[in-house]
Amino acid sequence: MAKDRIERDELASKLIMTAEGAADPLRAMAELMTDFLMEAEVAARIGAEPHERSEERVTHRNGHRERRWDTRLGTLQLQVPKLREGGYVPSFIEHRKRSEQAIISVIQEAVVKGVSTRKIEAVLEELGIAGVSGGQVSQLCAGLDEKVRKFREGPLGEIR
């Protein structure tokens, strides 16, 4: 099994090399650190490092999938490891659901108040959240439509 810790000097060297060639050094370093964290979580979960098979389990890796992660640093492009059996969601992604839900609520409120999807896109880009399309805004508001439908069909019956 590969070593389970990276030396401080080796990590610093990798971070410096990553930052030197990047247009946004802080974002590039954050992506590198999230990759390290995800690989460590998956290795601990399946009991095998990349390119190794687990003795106890038959679950092993099956490449990576790209995932956008909108942060205060802007949009990070993550390479999330895929597993052949069972799924994997990085631990740090689950912890941010509250802030993600807050953004969704703001988008839904803006739509209810009549703000155009183009204006919403522009505001999100100003916040550093790139690539949210009008279609995605509509999908986010579909959740609001579902809540309204359930409210209307609630215990009081259909409201007219």
Backbone hydrogen bonds, N-H to C=O, Kabsch-Sander energy under -0.5 kcal/mol:
donor,donor_aa,acceptor,acceptor_aa,energy
11,L,7,E,-2.5
12,A,8,R,-2.6
13,S,9,D,-2.3
14,K,10,E,-2.3
15,L,11,L,-2.6
16,I,12,A,-2.4
17,M,13,S,-2.5
18,T,14,K,-2.3
19,A,15,L,-2.4
20,E,16,I,-2.2
21,G,17,M,-1.1
22,A,19,A,-1.1
28,A,24,D,-2.3
29,M,25,P,-2.3
30,A,26,L,-2.1
31,E,27,R,-2.3
32,L,28,A,-2.0
33,M,29,M,-2.4
34,T,30,A,-2.4
35,D,31,E,-2.1
36,F,32,L,-2.2
37,L,33,M,-2.3
38,M,34,T,-2.7
39,E,35,D,-2.4
40,A,36,F,-2.1
41,E,37,L,-2.4
42,V,38,M,-2.6
43,A,39,E,-2.4
44,A,40,A,-2.2
45,R,41,E,-2.0
46,I,42,V,-2.6
47,G,43,A,-1.8
48,A,43,A,-0.7
52,E,49,E,-1.8
62,N,63,G,-0.5
62,N,82,K,-2.8
65,R,80,V,-2.5
67,R,78,L,-1.9
69,W,76,L,-2.4
71,T,69,W,-0.6
71,T,74,G,-2.5
74,G,71,T,-1.2
76,L,69,W,-3.0
76,L,74,G,-0.6
78,L,67,R,-3.0
78,L,76,L,-0.7
80,V,65,R,-2.4
80,V,78,L,-0.7
82,K,63,G,-2.8
84,R,60,H,-2.8
93,I,90,P,-1.0
94,E,90,P,-1.3
95,H,91,S,-1.2
96,R,93,I,-1.0
97,K,94,E,-1.3
100,E,96,R,-2.2
101,Q,97,K,-2.8
102,A,98,R,-1.7
103,I,99,S,-1.8
104,I,100,E,-2.2
105,S,101,Q,-2.4
106,V,102,A,-2.0
107,I,103,I,-2.4
108,Q,104,I,-2.7
109,E,105,S,-2.5
110,A,106,V,-2.3
111,V,107,I,-2.1
112,V,108,Q,-2.4
113,K,109,E,-2.0
114,G,111,V,-1.6
115,V,110,A,-2.8
120,I,116,S,-2.1
121,E,117,T,-2.6
122,A,118,R,-2.2
123,V,119,K,-2.3
124,L,120,I,-2.5
125,E,121,E,-2.3
126,E,122,A,-1.9
127,L,123,V,-1.4
128,G,125,E,-1.3
129,I,124,L,-2.8
130,A,128,G,-0.9
133,S,131,G,-0.8
137,V,133,S,-2.1
138,S,134,G,-2.2
139,Q,135,G,-2.1
140,L,136,Q,-2.4
141,C,137,V,-1.8
142,A,138,S,-1.0
142,A,139,Q,-0.5
143,G,139,Q,-0.8
143,G,140,L,-0.6
144,L,140,L,-0.6
145,D,141,C,-2.2
146,E,142,A,-2.1
147,K,143,G,-1.8
148,V,144,L,-2.3
149,R,145,D,-2.3
150,K,146,E,-2.5
151,F,147,K,-2.2
152,R,148,V,-2.4
153,E,149,R,-1.7
154,G,151,F,-1.2
157,G,154,G,-2.0
